[in-house]
C-alpha cells in the first residue's frame, strides 16, 4: 500500500501511467492546444483545475475543458489539485502529468536520448485525475544531489539512503536536482531504485542533468523532459502548493571542454517568474507555498552565479504576494538556512544536505560505502518536510545512522594544522577527543557542529554535573573534524573536495580551572523550528 491508501495497481495501472496523455486524431500542427481534465473513475470533467504551458495558467471550465498556446519544446501539464492524484508509473512512481510538444523531436546529436518526434499537435490533450484523501498534516521526503558518478555509486544511493527512506510514512518525495552526475543513461536504474520507496516522486533538474551538446538553455533538458515530463511545473497537496523550477540557465555547449560541458548560471527567467505569479494568482495568499529548485538563493560557498541564483531578488518578488513561503535547493553539498525579509512575512530558504554528501568521497564503512562526510561537516542524508496547520518544518536524517544525534562535539587544540603532522600523530580512538593536558585547557576549544542549524538556532554548554549552562559562540570556520578526516583519508577523496566554511559551527574555550580527572560536558540547543537537541562528551584532563 502507498501512504495515500492506494495500491500501485490502483494508481491508474502501468498502461495509463506510461501512455501519452493525448487523445483524438492528430491534426495539423497549430499554436493552440486544447483538452480536458477529467475524473478517471467517472469520465466527468473536473472544473477549476490549473493547466499550464510553463508560462500561462488557465482554469478548466465547468466541463473540464482548457485551451492554451503552445510552441515546439513546451510541456503542457495539469497542476495536480489538492485531493486528486495523477497517474503514477508503478515501477518508478514517477507522476505522469504532462504532454511534451516536440513535433520534430530533439533533432540534435545528443549523447543521451532526447525527445522523439511527437508529430502534429493532437486534437485533444486530456489529463486524467483520481480522487485521493489528503490530510492537512503530512510529511514529504526531500532528496538533493544523489549525483552518482558510476554504477557503483548508484548502488550507494540504494543501500545508504533509499534503504533508510523505505517505509517512511510520507505522502510523496521530491529531489531538488543533480539526480545524475552527467551520465544520463543511469536515470532508469536510479528511478527504479527510488521507486521502491513506494511514494510518488517529483524532481527538478540540476546542472549535472544537462544535455551538454545543446546549443542553448532551451534544448538542454530534452532527456530530463522525456523522462520526467516538464522542467518547470507545479502541484498541490492538501492546502500546500509546490512550485518545481529549473533555475539552471545553460549557456550552450563548449566543444573544447570535457563532455562539451558549457557554462551555466543560477537564474530565474521571465517565463518561470510569470509562471510563478500566474500559479499564485490562483492560490490563497496565506496558504503554504513551497518552491523547489537546484541552485540556492544564497550560500556561504560563494556568490558567483554558478553557486547562487543571480536574480534571487526577482524570485522573492514573484512570491512576495504570499506570506507563508519556504524554498529548498541543493547544489553546494552543504546544509544551510537563510531567512529573507518579505513584505508579507519572512521567506525561509533551506539549502539541503546532499544524498551523496561529499560526492561519495571518504573512507569506506563496514558495508563498503564511503562515509561521504560533507565539506561543512554535516553527514550525508536527506530531510523530511513536515506540514501541520499550514506550517512547514524540516528534519534532517543522517544516512547511515538515522537515530544519531544532530550535534557532533570535538576538541580543537592545534594552532597550526599540517596534514603531515595530522597523519604522523594519528592514533586510533583519539580523533579530536582528548585527553587534554591541564596546561592546554585554556588554548583548547570545544567545537560543536549542529548539523541542521540556521541563523536563529542556539547552543549552550555545561562543563560539569550541575554546573550552569553558558552560551557557545557561533563561528564561521571550517570544521576541524572534517579537516582531520580529509587529511587522513586523502586517497579516498574526490580531488575537488575540500573543507568549506560551515554555517552551523559553535565553539568555546575550555575553562582553565578544570581539575585533573574526567568531566562530563553537556551541550543543549534549539534548531530553526524551536526543537531541543542535546549532546555530551567525556573530557579527560591529565597532568
N, C-alpha and C positions, 0 to 999 in steps of 0.2 A: 504493500500500500504506500502511496505517496502521502505527504503530510496534509494534502488537501482532501484526503479520504477517497481518492480515485485510484483505481488500478491503472497500470500502464496501458492495458488494453482499452480501458475507458478513455484514455487521453486521445480519442478520435481514431486510434488504430494506426498501424505503421503506414498504411496506404495513404490515409488522409494527411499524415504528418509529412510524408515525403513528396506529395503531389504539389505541382504548381497551383497556386490559388487563383486560377483563372478558368472561366467557363465561356461557352459560346464559340461560334466560328470566328476564325481570325479574319479581320477586316483590313482595309488599307490603313497604313500607319497614319496616326493622327496625333496632334499635340494635346488632345483632350481625352483623358481616361475616365471611365465610369465603372460602377459596380454596386454591389450590395454587401452589407454586413448583416449576417443572419444567424438565427439560433439553429445550431446544427441538429438539435433534438426535434424541433417543431417545423423548421423551414421558414419561420416567420422572420421578417426583417426586424432589426434591433435599432430603434431610433436614438438619436442624441449621442452617437459614438464618434470620437475623433478619428479621422483618416487624414493622412498627410503624404506629401511628395518629398518630404525632407525640408521644406520651407513653409509652404502654405498648409493650413489646417482647416478642415471643414467638418461640420457635424452631419451625420446621416439624418435623412428626413424621416417622416413617420413610417415609411415603408423600408427603412434601412438603406436607401439609395445614397450614393455620393458621386461627386464629379470633380475632377482636378486636372490642371495642366500637367503635362509630363514631358521630359526631354530624355533622349537616349542617355543611359547611365544612371537615371534616377531609380530609386526604390520607392514604390508605393506601398504603404503599410497602414494597418489598423493600430491605433493606440489601445492596447488591451484595457478595457474599462474595469473598474472595481466590480467584483462579484462574478466575473466571467474568466474563462481560460481560453487561450488559443490552442490549436493543435500542437502537440509536442511529440517529437521523434522518440520512440520508445527506447532506441539504442543509445542515443546521445543526450536525450532530454533537452534538445535544442528547440525552442519555440519556433513555430512556422507562422509568421505574421506578415510576411512581405512578398511582393512580386517585384522582381528586378526587370526593368525595361531596358533590354540590350539588344536591339534589332539585329545588329551585326556581330554581337559578341565582343570580346576584347579586341580581336584583330591585331594583337601585338605578340611578338615572340617572347612571351613570359616563360621564365624557367619553371614556374608552377602554374598549374591550370587556372586560367582566369574564367571569364564568363563565356558560356556557349551562346550562340545566336538564339534569341527568343523570337525572332521574326516580327511580323506586324503586330501592332497592339491588339489584344483581344477585344471582342465586343463588350465583355463584362468581366471585371476582376472582382471576385467575390471572396469575402473573408468570413469563415465560419467561427462562431463562438459557442461555448457551452458554459452554463452556469456552474459556479462552484462557491462553497462557503468561504468567506474571508473574514476571520475575526479581526477586530481592531488592534488587538495585541498579537504581534507576530515577530519572528526572527527571520533574518536572511544571512546567508554565508557570503563573506566578502573575500575574494582572492585578488591578488595582483601579481604580475610578473612571475608566473611559473617558469617561463623562459628556459626550456631545455635546449642545450647545445648539441645533444646527441640522443640516440635512442636509449642509452643507459640512463640519461638524466630524465627522460620521460618516465622511466621506471622509478626514479627517486620521487617524482611527483606522486606517483601511485602509492608508494609504500610509506612515504614520510608525511604526506599532508592529506591526500584523498582518504587514506585509511582512517585518519583521525576524524574526518568530516562525515564519513558514512554513519548513518544513524542519527545525525543531528536533527533535532526537532525544529526544522525551519520550513518556511513557505517556498523559498526559491534560493538560488545562488547567483552570483554575478562576478565577473572578472574585469578589472579596470586596465586591461592592456598587457602587451608583451606576453601573449599566450605562447608564442614561439620565440625562438632566437634566430630569426632569418630563414630557417628551413621550414617552409610552409607545408611540406609534404607530411609533417608529423601531426597535422590537425586531426586527421581521422582517428588515429590511435589515442591522442590526447582527449578528444571529445568523448570517445567511448569509455575511457577511464573515468573522467569526471561524471559521465552519465551514471556510473554505478552508485553515486551518492544518492540518486533517486529523486533529485529536485529539478524542476525546470531551471535552466541555466542561461542567463543573459550575459553578453560580453560586448565590450568595445575594444577596438584595436589599439596597439601601441606602435612605437617606432620600429619594432622588430617584427611587425606583422605586415610589412610593405612588399609590394611587387617592385623591386628596385629598378627594373627595366622601364618602368613607367616614365613617360616624358614630363609628367606634371602630377600635381596632387590629385586631380580629378580621376586619373586612371590607376592610382597607386593602391587601391583596395579591392581590385577585382576578385582576387582569390578569397579574401575575407568575406566580401559581399556574396559571392557564390555560396559559401558555406553557411553564413550567419544571417543573410538576408538584407541587412542595411548597415551602414556605417554610422548613421545618426537616427535615433528613434526614441520612443518613449513608451512607457506602460504604467498602469496604475494597479495598486493592490490595496484593498481596504480603503482607507482615506488618504493614502500617500501617492504622490506622482513621482515617477523615476524618469529623469532625463538622461539618456545614454548618448554621449557625444564623442566624436573623434576629433580631438584637438591637436593632432599631429599634422602639421602642414608640410608636405613633402615638396622640395624644390625641383625634383626631377633627377633622372639618372645621371651618374657620373662614371662613364666607362673607364676612367683612369683609376678608380678606386676598387678595392676588393669587392666582388659581387656586384659591381657597378652601383654601389650604395651612395646616393647623393645626400645632400644636407637636408635638414628639416628644422622646424621651429615649433614651439608651442604657441598655438594661435586659434582663436575662435573666429571663423569667418562670418561674413554678413549673412549668409544663408542659415548658418547654425543659430546665430543670435536671433534672427527673425523667427526661426522655428521655436526657440525657447519662449519668446514673447507670445507667439501665437498659441502654443500649448497652454501657457499660464493664463492667457485670457479666458480660458475655459475652466480654470481651477480656482476655488475659493482662496482669497488672499491669506487666510490664516491656517490653511491646511499644510501638511508636511510636504516639502519639495526636496527630493534627493537627486543630486546631479552626480554623474559618474563620467570620468574621462581619464586619460592616461597621464598627461603632463601637468604637474601641480600648478596651483595659483601662486604658490611661494614655496621656497625651500632654502635651508641654510647651506645646501650643497653649492649653490651658485645662482646668479641672476641672469646668466646667459639664456637667450630664448630657447636653447635646446634643453635647458634644465627646468625653467619655469615659464609659464604662459606669458607671452609678450604683451598681450592685451587683457590681462586678468580683470582690469577695471571695467572693460566692456561687458564681460560676462557678469560681473557683480551688478552692473547697472541693469542688465536684462532681467535679473531675478529680484531686483530691488522692490518690486511691487508686492512681494510676499515676505511675510515676517518670520516664517518658520522654515528655514532652509539649512541644509548641510550638504557638503560635497565630498567626494572621495576620489583619490588619484593614486598613482604608483610611481613608476619610472626611476626614482632615485635610490631605491633599495634602502630607505631609511623609514623611520616611524616618527612622524611629525604632526603636530596640531597647530592650527592658526585660527584666530578669530578676527574677522573683518567687520568693522562698524558699517552698518547699513541704515538707511532712513527708517526702515520699519523693524529693525532689530539686527543683532549681530549674526553674521554668517560664519558658521563653523566649517573649516576646511581641514580634512584629515588625509595626510599622505600615509597610505597603508604600508605596513611591513610586508616584505616580499615573500611569496611562497618559496622562491629559490634562495632567499637570503643573500649571501654573497655570491650569487650566480653558481650555486652548488660547489663552492670552494671549501677548503679546510680539511682537517684530518677526518678519517673515516671513523664512524662509531661502530658499535659491536654488530650492527646489521650490514655494514659495508656502505653506509650512506654518509656523505660529507656532513659535518655539523653545520656548515653554511651560516655561521655567525655573521650578521650584518656588520657593515663597517662602522655603524653608530652604536654597536654593542647589543642591539636587540636580536633575539633569536629569530630564525625564520619561522614562518607560520601563517596564520590567517586571522581574520576578525569575524566576529558575529555582530551584526546590526540588530538591535532590539528596538522595536517601536511599541510604545504603550501610551495611551491617551494622547495620541498625535505627536508625541515627542520621541526623538531618536537618541540612542546611546550606543556605544560600541564596546566590545570586549575583545581583548587580544588572546589568541590561543596559540601558545608555543607548539611547534610541530611535534617534537619527539617526546615531550612531557607536558601534556595539557594541564596537569594538576600542580605543576610547579608554581612558585610564587611569581610575582611580577617585578621583583626587585632583586638585583644582584649586588652584593657587598664585597669590596676588595680593599686591600691596603696598598697605598702608593707611597713608597719612601725613597724612590730613586729620583735624584735631581737630574742626572744625565742618563738618557735611555740609549743604549747602544745594542744593536741586535747581537753582536758577537758576545758581549758580556751576558746578555739575557740567556743565550744558549749555553754558555760556559757555566753559568751559575745555576742552571736549572736542576732541581731535584723534584722527583715525583711527589705530589701531595703538598707542595709548597707554593702553589700558584697564587701569589699576592694575598696570602692569608696569614702570614706570620710564621714563627714567633717574631716579636719585636723587642730589641734591646731597650732597656729603660732610658738610656741616653738618646735613643732615636725617636722617642714618643712625640716630642714637640715638632719634629720635622716630617712626621708621617701623617698622611691624610686618609681618612675613611672616605671612600668613593662609592656612591650608590648610583646604579643605573636603574632608573624607574622606567621600564621598557616602553610603556604606552602613555607616559605623562605628557602634559601640554602646558601652556602658559599659566593656567590657573591652578595647576597641581602643586602640592606642598609636601615636604618631607621634614621630619624631625627625629632626633636620636637621643637615647639614654645610654650612658656608658656603664651603668651598674644597676643591680637589682634595687628597686625602689628609688633610684635617682631620678630627678626631674628630667623631662624631655626638653631639648633645646633645638631651635631651627637649624637645619643644614642650609648651605648656600648653593643655589643653582649656579652652575659654572659651564661656560661654553668652552669645551675642550674635547679632545679625543679620549676614548675610554682606555685606561691602562690595561684592562683585561684583554681588549681586542688587540692592542699593540703586542702584548706578550704572546697571545695565541698565534697571531700572524707571523711574528718573528720566529717562533719555534717550529712553525709548520709551513715555511716559505715554499717548499716544493709542492705542496698540495693546493696552493692558492692560484687563482686565475691572475695573470700578470697585471691587470689593471686594478685589482682590488687593493685598496689601501685604507687605513683608518681615516674616518672623517669626523669633523666636529659633531658632537651629539647635542640634541636639544633637550635631552632628558637625563642629565647628569647633575648630581649634587655632591658636595664634599664638605668636610670639616676636619680641622686638625685634631689629632688625639690629645687628650689632656695630659700634660707632662707630669701631673701629680698622681697618676695611676700607680698603685703599688705593684711590686712584682707578684706574679701569680696569674690566675685565669679570671677573665671577666666576660660577662655576657653582654654583648652590645645588642640593643633592640632599636629598630627603626620602624617608624609608622608614618603613613601619609595618606593623602586623598588624591584621587585622579580627577580628570576633567568633568566627570559626572558625579562627583561627591562621594564616591565609594571608597571605603577604607582598605588599605593594604598594609601588610607588615612583613618584616624580615628580621633575621637575627644572625649573629655570628659569635664565635668564641674567640676572644683575643687573649693571647699568651704574652705576658711581659716577663722578660728574662733579665738576669743580672749582667 
